[in-house]
Amino acid sequence: MSIPQSFIQELLARADVVDIVGRHVQLKKGGANFMGLCPFHGEKSPSFSVSPAKQFYHCFGCGKNGNAISFLMEHAGMTFIEAVKDLAQQYGLQVPEDDVSPQDRARAAQMREQQATLTSVLEKAGMAYIRNLRSSERAIEYFKRRGVSGEIAKTFGLGYAPEGWRSLASVFPEYNDPLLVESGLVITGEAGEENAAGEAKRYDRFRDRVMFPIRNVKGECIGFGGRVLGDEKPKYLNSPETPVFSKGRELYGLFEARTALREHGYALVTEGYMDVVALAQLGFANAVATLGTACTADHVQKLFRFTDSVVFSFDGDGAGRRAARKALDAALPFASDVRTVKFLFLPAEHDPDSYIREHGQEGFAAYVSKAVPLSRFLLEAAAEGCDLDTAEGRAHMASNARPLWSLLPDGALKRQLLAEIADKVMIDSRELLQLWQPAAPGYKNYKNNSSNRPSGKGYRQNPPKDSGPGHEMPEFAGYPAEQREDADYASSEPSEYYFAPPAAAPARKFGRSFDKSNGSASRAPRRVTGRILPASREDRVLRLLLTEPQSWDRLSTEEHHLLLALPPPHGPLFVWLVSQIHEHGPQPWAALREGLRGHAHEHYAVTQLAQMLEGVESDWNEMRAILKHMADLKHQAHKADLVARAPSDPVAYQQLKELEEQSRAKKAAAKSA
């Protein structure tokens, strides 16, 4: 699906970021802006600012910022397309779908209407279950016995489905309404089970069970889980697959855990509803649970929208190990260098609830900190059943490890694991890779001894064969070691600032040479006042991500926000690239080039790609240095702004104090490390 940029601009012009943010954050007027407690990190004094004039939000504490669309993506964990559709629906706009036929468009509209109707039916049933809980002593006693307070029950919307075959008939007068079956609340009998009137037998799916409403990331009820009050079977019963609910894509408790995920810094994935509720009661509100199914790639991808660290919790028995192996397979494609995946195996006699009650919060937190890293668990899984004292056993391990290792995204973790696997099976890593990937040029010089590891920093140049001794590359000289701040080395195209713009300076435009005969910019580097102008930091990151869009997942959430918030042309181009990745996955430049047609900054992107010199390879060491330097500059500008305003602005003074405390804490942590 392709959404025109013009529609996105119209949507942002129509939407009010104060209204969107205000539905989730309590805002108070403070001068020209609105202030509130940041929803992305824990704080006691408000540092989260929303500007109605700029239609932008910014946290002076954690640095998160963006517009109405990015807020929905970050806070609700939506994809770009989901956020655009949700925002458009709120403001009565129809998202244009140029590449969709009228028939498909009509079907999509009908499905959206059906989904909205089903969620309203489920919400109504959920309210009835809550009312029933208040009048059921057995259900209340069950929750009290499990240590669940009234506050936690309210947070999760816990309820009770009473005994009786047709209790929902008192909630829905039209008990024969097909929507009750479509939503999974009512079951119709098989052929031959008609009643005296010849009608199909109908009865409630959930009877005499405590009820756990399942919510999507927007907080809408999309299904239920029910647990018996005793030991009857089945102990747990879930809603069936419906147009609004798929257990392979949804996680119980994710909506309720959004803020806690950021506060704790990781997601704890458990195996049951009561684990999630009990953990929230005991101080671990960052817990979520799969819905009676093995962890899937959709589950992992959804979790990584909210956090860069995931801990899977399993029982330590054989079944728990098998479930962990399935979670490993699902997590491997998303295990980039900036993400962490761990596996926690509890003692056989414990679940998370009982472990915390016996050992306390600190004991459980310490146990979580010792969880098995993905790298070690991968090696253990590959070595399972293999006798590493024999050549046959080592060969067997190499065979087991190959499909697991291949699932990893390219990066430092993947290369280190290649070396570790090679050490385990007693084969040189280069030879092992040749066995696994006979034509893998990206690793052709890599060995697991230090003398053969890639060397050098920054962009590595492989000069063309016709390059003579006088051939020079001034664009890359001394970068990024010097990190020059001369005005000529700033962003290669002037742009506006989002916050605290500097004193006005004459706009500088750099000329471009464009060869219309071949439809691309010439490769001659640009010049300013007689000297060659190097590519800016933003340009280098843009070039790499346009040629290697799969690398976007290697960046951290903070780096994502840093790039998306850049002024034009870079910020809008990164926003566009993210939308393309969400819609179509990583695509080669040829496909991205077609998608760029008509974009406001099409010419700039094409020019950047045309100016990339042949034989120049990107290096993630330099990318990391560039992104770190950009973040440092942003931090310094923010601090300078606070210093300037602090003498007359108490809020700025408080924010400056908090910023200094954070800086001291980081320095202390760095020294202790």
C-alpha positions in Angstrom: 0.0 0.0 0.0 1.4 3.4 -1.0 0.1 6.6 0.8 0.7 9.8 -1.1 2.9 12.3 0.8 0.4 15.0 0.1 -2.2 13.1 2.1 0.1 12.7 5.0 0.8 16.4 5.0 -3.0 17.1 4.8 -3.6 14.7 7.7 -1.0 16.3 9.9 -2.4 19.7 9.1 -5.9 18.5 10.1 -4.8 16.7 13.3 -4.2 18.5 16.5 -1.2 17.0 18.3 -2.3 18.5 21.6 -5.6 16.6 21.3 -3.9 13.3 20.3 -1.3 13.5 23.1 -3.8 14.8 25.6 -5.8 11.5 25.4 -2.9 9.7 26.9 -1.0 12.4 28.9 -2.5 14.9 31.3 -1.4 18.3 29.9 -1.4 21.7 31.5 -1.0 25.1 29.7 2.5 26.5 30.3 3.1 29.7 28.2 2.7 29.0 24.5 3.0 25.2 25.0 1.4 22.5 27.0 3.5 20.5 29.6 3.0 17.1 31.2 4.8 14.0 32.6 6.6 12.2 29.8 4.9 8.9 28.8 8.2 7.5 27.5 10.2 7.6 30.7 9.6 7.9 34.4 9.8 11.4 35.9 8.4 13.4 38.8 8.5 17.0 37.3 7.0 17.6 33.8 9.5 17.9 31.0 7.3 16.8 28.2 6.3 19.8 26.0 3.6 19.8 23.3 3.6 22.8 20.9 0.2 23.6 19.3 1.9 26.1 17.0 4.6 23.7 15.7 2.3 20.6 16.1 5.2 18.9 17.7 6.0 17.2 21.0 9.4 17.1 22.7 10.7 15.7 26.0 13.5 17.6 27.5 14.4 14.7 29.7 14.7 11.7 27.4 14.8 13.5 24.0 11.7 11.8 22.5 10.0 14.1 19.9 7.8 14.0 16.8 4.4 14.7 15.4 0.9 13.1 15.9 1.8 10.1 13.7 5.1 9.4 15.4 3.4 9.7 18.8 0.9 6.9 17.9 3.8 4.8 16.6 5.9 5.2 19.7 3.2 5.2 22.4 0.8 2.7 20.9 3.3 0.6 19.1 1.6 1.0 15.7 3.3 0.7 12.4 3.5 3.8 10.2 0.5 2.6 8.1 -1.5 1.7 11.2 -0.9 5.1 12.7 -1.9 6.9 9.5 -5.1 4.9 9.2 -6.0 5.4 12.9 -5.4 9.1 12.8 -7.3 9.4 9.5 -10.3 7.6 11.0 -10.3 9.9 14.0 -10.6 12.9 11.7 -13.0 11.4 9.2 -10.5 11.2 6.4 -10.3 8.3 3.9 -6.7 7.1 3.3 -6.2 7.1 -0.5 -5.0 3.8 -1.9 -3.9 4.5 -5.4 -2.6 1.0 -6.0 -5.8 -0.7 -4.8 -8.8 -1.6 -7.1 -12.3 -0.2 -6.3 -13.4 -3.7 -5.4 -10.5 -4.2 -2.9 -11.1 -0.7 -1.5 -14.8 -1.6 -0.9 -13.9 -4.9 0.8 -11.4 -3.1 3.0 -14.0 -0.5 4.1 -16.5 -3.3 4.8 -13.9 -5.1 6.9 -13.0 -1.9 8.9 -16.7 -1.4 9.6 -17.1 -5.1 10.7 -14.1 -4.8 13.0 -15.4 -1.7 14.6 -18.7 -3.5 15.2 -17.1 -6.6 16.7 -15.0 -4.6 19.1 -18.0 -2.7 20.3 -19.8 -6.1 20.9 -16.8 -7.4 22.8 -16.5 -4.2 24.9 -20.2 -4.6 25.9 -19.6 -8.2 27.0 -16.5 -7.1 28.9 -18.5 -4.6 30.9 -21.0 -7.2 31.7 -18.3 -9.6 33.0 -16.9 -6.8 35.2 -20.4 -6.3 36.7 -20.8 -10.0 37.3 -17.4 -10.2 39.1 -18.7 -7.7 41.7 -21.6 -10.0 42.6 -19.7 -13.3 42.6 -18.1 -14.2 45.9 -16.4 -17.3 44.4 -14.7 -15.2 41.7 -13.6 -12.5 44.1 -12.3 -15.1 46.6 -10.3 -16.6 43.7 -8.6 -13.4 42.9 -7.9 -12.5 46.5 -6.4 -16.0 47.0 -4.0 -15.2 44.1 -3.1 -11.8 45.7 -4.9 -9.6 43.1 -6.0 -6.2 44.4 -9.0 -4.3 43.3 -6.8 -1.7 41.6 -5.0 -4.3 39.5 -8.4 -6.0 38.6 -9.6 -2.6 37.4 -6.4 -2.0 35.4 -6.8 -5.3 33.5 -10.6 -5.2 33.3 -10.9 -8.5 35.0 -14.4 -10.1 35.2 -16.5 -13.2 35.6 -18.6 -15.2 33.2 -21.4 -16.8 35.4 -22.7 -20.3 35.2 -25.6 -21.0 32.8 -25.7 -21.7 29.1 -27.2 -18.3 28.0 -26.1 -15.7 30.5 -25.3 -13.2 27.7 -28.9 -13.2 26.6 -29.5 -10.7 29.4 -26.8 -8.5 27.9 -27.8 -8.9 24.3 -31.5 -9.0 23.8 -31.0 -10.3 20.2 -29.2 -13.4 21.3 -29.6 -14.8 17.8 -27.5 -11.9 16.4 -24.8 -13.4 14.1 -22.3 -10.9 15.6 -22.3 -12.9 18.8 -21.0 -15.9 16.9 -18.6 -13.9 14.8 -17.1 -12.3 17.9 -16.6 -15.7 19.5 -18.9 -15.1 22.4 -21.5 -17.6 21.4 -21.2 -21.1 20.0 -23.8 -22.6 17.6 -24.5 -26.3 17.8 -23.8 -28.9 15.2 -26.3 -30.1 12.6 -28.9 -32.2 14.4 -28.7 -30.3 17.6 -31.7 -28.0 16.9 -34.1 -27.0 19.6 -37.8 -27.7 19.6 -38.4 -24.7 17.4 -36.0 -26.1 14.8 -33.4 -23.4 15.5 -29.7 -24.2 15.8 -28.7 -24.6 19.4 -26.8 -21.5 20.8 -24.9 -21.1 24.1 -22.3 -19.0 25.7 -18.6 -19.9 25.1 -17.4 -18.8 28.5 -19.3 -20.2 31.5 -18.2 -20.1 35.2 -14.8 -18.7 34.5 -12.8 -15.6 35.6 -12.4 -13.5 32.5 -9.3 -11.7 31.1 -10.1 -9.2 28.3 -7.5 -9.2 25.5 -6.8 -5.7 24.2 -5.0 -4.6 21.1 -2.3 -1.8 21.2 -5.1 0.8 20.9 -6.8 -0.5 24.0 -9.8 -2.1 22.2 -11.2 -5.4 23.4 -10.6 -8.0 20.7 -11.2 -11.2 22.6 -11.2 -13.0 26.0 -9.3 -15.6 27.9 -11.2 -17.5 30.6 -9.9 -19.6 33.5 -11.8 -22.1 35.6 -12.0 -21.4 39.3 -10.9 -25.0 40.2 -9.0 -27.7 38.4 -11.4 -28.6 35.7 -10.3 -29.0 32.1 -9.6 -27.1 30.0 -8.1 -24.8 32.6 -7.8 -21.9 30.1 -10.1 -21.1 27.2 -9.4 -18.4 24.6 -11.6 -16.7 22.1 -11.4 -18.3 18.6 -9.8 -16.6 15.6 -12.0 -13.8 14.4 -11.6 -10.8 12.1 -10.3 -8.8 15.0 -8.3 -11.4 17.0 -5.4 -13.7 16.0 -3.6 -15.4 18.9 -0.4 -15.7 16.7 -0.2 -11.9 16.6 -1.5 -10.6 19.9 0.1 -10.5 23.4 -1.9 -10.4 26.6 -1.1 -7.4 28.7 0.9 -5.5 26.1 -1.5 -2.5 26.1 -1.3 -2.3 29.9 2.5 -2.7 30.0 3.4 0.0 27.5 4.7 2.5 30.1 6.3 -0.1 32.3 8.3 -1.5 29.3 10.1 1.8 29.0 10.6 2.2 32.8 12.0 -1.3 33.3 13.9 -1.3 30.0 12.7 -4.8 28.9 9.7 -6.9 28.2 9.2 -10.1 30.3 7.3 -12.7 28.2 5.4 -15.3 30.3 3.1 -18.2 29.5 -0.2 -17.3 31.3 -2.7 -14.6 32.0 -2.3 -14.9 35.8 1.5 -14.7 35.5 1.0 -11.2 33.9 -1.6 -10.0 36.5 0.4 -11.4 39.4 3.7 -9.9 38.2 2.0 -6.5 37.8 0.7 -6.8 41.3 4.2 -7.5 42.6 6.0 -4.7 40.8 6.8 -6.1 37.4 4.1 -4.5 35.2 6.4 -5.0 32.1 5.1 -8.6 31.8 3.1 -9.9 28.8 2.0 -13.4 27.8 1.4 -15.4 24.6 -2.1 -16.6 24.2 -1.9 -20.4 24.4 0.4 -20.6 21.5 4.1 -20.7 20.8 5.9 -17.4 20.4 5.8 -16.2 16.8 7.8 -13.7 14.7 4.8 -11.4 14.8 4.9 -11.4 18.6 8.6 -10.6 18.6 8.3 -7.8 16.0 5.4 -6.2 18.0 7.5 -6.3 21.2 10.4 -4.6 19.6 8.2 -1.7 18.7 8.1 -0.9 22.4 11.5 -2.0 23.7 15.0 -3.1 22.6 15.2 -5.8 25.2 13.1 -9.0 25.6 13.4 -11.7 28.2 11.4 -14.9 27.6 10.4 -16.7 30.8 9.9 -20.5 30.7 9.7 -23.4 33.1 12.9 -25.3 33.4 11.5 -28.7 32.3 11.5 -30.3 28.9 8.3 -28.5 27.7 9.8 -25.2 28.8 13.0 -25.9 26.8 11.0 -26.8 23.7 8.9 -23.6 24.0 12.1 -21.6 24.4 13.5 -23.2 21.2 10.5 -22.0 19.3 10.9 -18.5 20.8 14.6 -18.6 19.7 13.6 -19.4 16.1 11.1 -16.5 16.2 13.5 -14.0 17.7 16.6 -14.7 15.6 15.6 -12.6 12.5 15.2 -9.5 14.8 18.3 -10.0 16.9 20.2 -7.0 15.6 23.3 -5.5 17.3 21.2 -3.0 19.2 18.7 -5.4 20.6 18.9 -7.9 23.4 17.1 -11.2 23.7 17.5 -13.5 26.8 15.9 -16.7 28.1 14.9 -17.2 31.7 14.4 -20.8 33.0 12.7 -20.9 36.4 13.2 -23.8 38.8 10.7 -26.7 38.2 8.8 -25.9 41.4 8.2 -22.2 40.5 6.3 -19.9 38.2 7.1 -16.2 38.2 4.4 -15.5 40.8 5.6 -18.1 43.3 9.3 -17.2 42.8 8.7 -13.5 43.7 6.6 -14.4 46.7 9.4 -16.7 48.0 12.4 -14.6 47.0 11.0 -11.1 46.8 11.2 -8.5 44.0 15.0 -8.0 44.3 15.6 -11.7 44.2 13.5 -12.1 41.0 15.1 -9.0 39.4 18.6 -10.6 40.2 17.4 -13.9 38.7 16.2 -12.1 35.5 19.6 -10.3 35.2 21.2 -13.8 35.0 19.0 -14.9 32.1 20.7 -16.8 29.3 21.7 -14.5 26.4 20.5 -15.5 22.9 24.0 -16.2 21.7 24.6 -18.7 24.4 21.2 -20.4 24.0 21.8 -20.7 20.3 25.1 -22.5 20.9 23.4 -24.8 23.5 20.5 -25.5 21.1 22.9 -26.3 18.3 25.1 -28.6 20.5 22.1 -30.5 22.0 22.6 -34.2 21.4 26.0 -33.8 19.9 29.2 -35.4 21.2 31.7 -32.6 20.7 34.6 -35.0 21.6 34.2 -36.6 18.2 34.4 -35.3 14.7 31.0 -36.6 13.9 29.5 -34.8 16.9 31.1 -31.5 15.9 29.9 -31.9 12.3 26.4 -32.5 13.7 26.6 -29.3 15.7 27.7 -27.3 12.7 24.8 -28.7 10.7 22.4 -27.8 13.6 23.9 -24.3 13.9 23.7 -23.4 10.2 19.9 -22.7 9.9 19.9 -20.8 13.2 22.9 -18.7 12.4 21.5 -17.9 8.9 18.4 -16.4 10.5 20.4 -13.7 12.2 20.6 -10.2 10.5 24.0 -9.3 9.3 26.1 -7.5 11.9 28.7 -7.8 14.7 26.6 -10.4 16.6 26.3 -12.7 13.6 30.1 -12.5 12.9 31.0 -13.2 16.5 28.7 -16.2 16.6 30.3 -17.5 13.4 33.6 -17.4 15.2 32.2 -19.0 18.4 30.6 -21.8 16.4 33.8 -22.3 14.4 35.7 -22.7 17.7 33.2 -25.2 19.0 33.4 -27.4 15.9 37.2 -26.8 15.5 37.0 -25.4 12.0 38.4 -22.1 10.9 35.6 -19.6 10.6 36.4 -18.8 7.0 36.3 -22.4 6.0 33.1 -22.9 8.0 31.5 -20.0 6.1 32.6 -21.4 2.8 30.9 -24.7 3.7 27.7 -22.8 4.6 27.8 -20.0 2.0 30.1 -20.9 -0.8 29.5 -17.5 -2.5 29.5 -15.1 0.4 31.7 -12.2 -0.6 30.8 -10.1 2.5 32.8 -12.5 4.7 35.5 -13.5 2.3 38.3 -11.9 4.4 36.9 -12.7 7.8 38.6 -15.2 10.1 38.3 -15.8 13.8 41.9 -14.6 14.5 42.5 -10.9 15.0 45.0 -10.6 12.2 42.3 -11.2 9.6 39.5 -9.1 11.0 38.3 -6.1 9.0 40.5 -3.1 9.8 40.2 0.6 9.4 37.5 3.0 10.3 35.0 5.0 8.3 34.3 4.4 4.7 36.9 2.0 3.2 37.9 2.9 -0.4 38.8 0.4 -3.0 40.2 2.7 -5.7 39.3 2.0 -9.4 42.0 0.3 -11.3 42.8 3.4 -13.3 43.4 5.5 -10.2 46.9 6.9 -10.2 49.1 8.0 -7.3 47.5 11.5 -7.5 44.0 10.1 -7.0 42.5 11.7 -3.8 39.3 11.5 -1.8 39.1 14.8 0.1 35.4 14.1 0.9 36.5 11.4 3.4 39.8 12.8 4.7 40.0 12.8 8.5 36.4 11.9 9.0 35.0 11.2 11.5 38.0 11.5 13.8 38.1 15.3 13.5 34.3 15.8 13.6 34.7 19.2 12.1 32.2 21.8 13.0 33.1 24.4 10.4 29.9 25.8 8.8 31.0 24.4 5.4 30.8 20.9 6.9 27.3 21.2 8.3 24.2 19.7 6.6 24.6 19.9 2.9 21.3 21.6 2.4 20.0 24.5 4.6 16.9 23.8 6.6 14.8 25.0 9.5 15.1 23.9 13.1 12.4 22.4 15.2 13.5 23.9 18.5 15.3 27.0 19.6 16.4 28.2 16.1 19.8 29.9 16.1 20.3 33.5 15.2 19.3 34.1 11.6 22.1 33.6 9.1 22.1 34.0 5.4 20.9 30.9 3.7 23.6 29.1 1.7 22.7 27.0 -1.3 25.1 24.6 -2.8 25.0 24.0 -6.5 24.4 20.7 -8.1 25.3 19.4 -11.5 22.6 17.3 -13.1 23.2 15.4 -16.3 19.8 15.2 -18.0 21.1 12.8 -20.6 21.2 9.9 -18.2 18.7 11.1 -15.7 21.0 11.3 -12.8 23.2 13.8 -11.0 26.8 13.9 -12.1 29.4 12.4 -9.9 31.4 15.5 -9.5 31.6 16.5 -5.8 30.1 19.8 -4.9 32.3 22.8 -4.1 31.9 25.8 -1.9 34.2 28.9 -2.3 36.6 26.9 -4.4 37.0 23.8 -2.2 35.3 20.4 -2.3 32.4 20.0 0.1 32.3 16.7 1.9 29.1 14.9 2.4 27.4 15.8 5.7 26.8 13.4 8.5 23.1 13.3 7.6 24.0 12.6 4.0 26.2 9.7 4.8 23.5 8.0 7.0 20.9 8.7 4.3 23.1 7.1 1.6 23.7 4.0 3.6 20.0 3.5 4.5 18.8 4.1 0.9 21.3 1.5 -0.4 20.9 -0.9 2.6 17.3 -0.3 4.0 17.5 -3.6 5.9 20.0 -1.8 8.2 17.2 0.3 9.7 16.5 -2.5 12.2 20.1 -2.3 13.4 19.5 1.1 14.8 18.2 1.7 18.3 14.8 3.4 19.1 16.7 6.6 20.1 18.5 6.6 16.8 15.3 6.1 14.9 13.8 9.2 16.6 16.9 11.2 16.0 16.8 10.6 12.3 13.0 10.9 11.9 13.1 14.3 13.7 15.8 15.8 11.4 14.7 18.9 9.5 14.1 18.6 5.7 15.3 17.1 3.5 16.7 14.3 5.7 13.9 13.9 8.2 11.0 13.6 5.6 13.2 11.2 3.6 13.8 8.9 6.6 10.0 9.1 7.4 9.3 8.0 3.9 11.8 5.2 4.0 10.3 3.8 7.2 6.9 3.8 5.6 8.3 1.9 2.6 10.0 -0.7 5.0 6.7 -1.2 6.9 4.7 -1.6 3.7 7.1 -3.6 1.5 10.0 -4.7 3.6 13.6 -3.8 2.6 13.8 -3.1 -1.1 16.8 -2.5 -3.5 17.5 1.0 -4.5 15.9 0.5 -8.0 12.5 -0.2 -6.3 12.9 2.6 -3.8 13.7 5.0 -6.7 10.4 4.3 -8.3 8.6 4.8 -5.0 10.3 8.2 -4.6 8.7 9.7 -7.7 6.7 12.7 -6.8 8.2 13.0 -3.3 9.1 16.6 -2.3 12.7 15.6 -1.8 13.1 13.1 -4.7 15.8 15.1 -6.4 17.9 15.4 -3.3 17.8 11.6 -2.6 18.6 10.8 -6.2 21.5 13.3 -6.2 22.9 11.8 -3.0 23.0 8.3 -4.5 24.5 9.6 -7.7 27.4 11.2 -5.8 28.4 8.0 -4.1 31.8 7.1 -5.5 32.4 3.6 -6.9 34.5 1.3 -4.7 33.5 3.0 -1.5 32.0 0.7 1.1 30.0 1.8 4.2 31.3 0.9 7.7 29.0 0.6 10.7 31.8 1.8 13.0 31.6 5.2 11.3 27.8 5.1 11.2 27.9 4.6 15.0 30.3 7.5 15.4 28.2 9.7 13.2 24.9 9.0 15.1 26.6 9.4 18.5 28.0 12.7 17.4 24.6 13.9 16.1 23.0 12.9 19.4 25.8 14.7 21.3 25.2 17.9 19.3 21.5 17.7 19.9 22.1 17.2 23.7 24.5 20.2 23.7 22.0 22.4 21.9 19.3 21.4 24.4 21.5 22.1 27.3 22.6 25.5 26.0 19.0 26.4 25.5 18.2 25.4 29.1 21.2 27.4 30.4 20.0 30.5 28.6 16.4 30.2 30.0 17.2 28.9 33.5 17.7 32.3 35.2 14.2 33.4 34.4 12.3 30.1 33.8 11.9 27.8 36.9 10.8 24.9 34.6 14.0 25.2 32.6 16.1 25.4 35.8 14.5 22.2 37.1 15.1 20.5 33.7 18.7 21.6 33.7 19.2 20.1 37.1 17.8 16.8 36.0 19.9 16.9 32.9 23.0 17.4 35.0 22.1 14.6 37.3 21.6 12.2 34.4 25.0 13.2 32.9 26.7 12.6 36.3 25.0 9.2 36.6 26.1 8.2 33.1 29.7 9.2 33.8 29.7 7.3 37.0 28.2 4.2 35.3 30.9 4.5 32.6 33.7 4.7 35.1 32.4 1.7 37.1 32.1 -0.3 33.8 
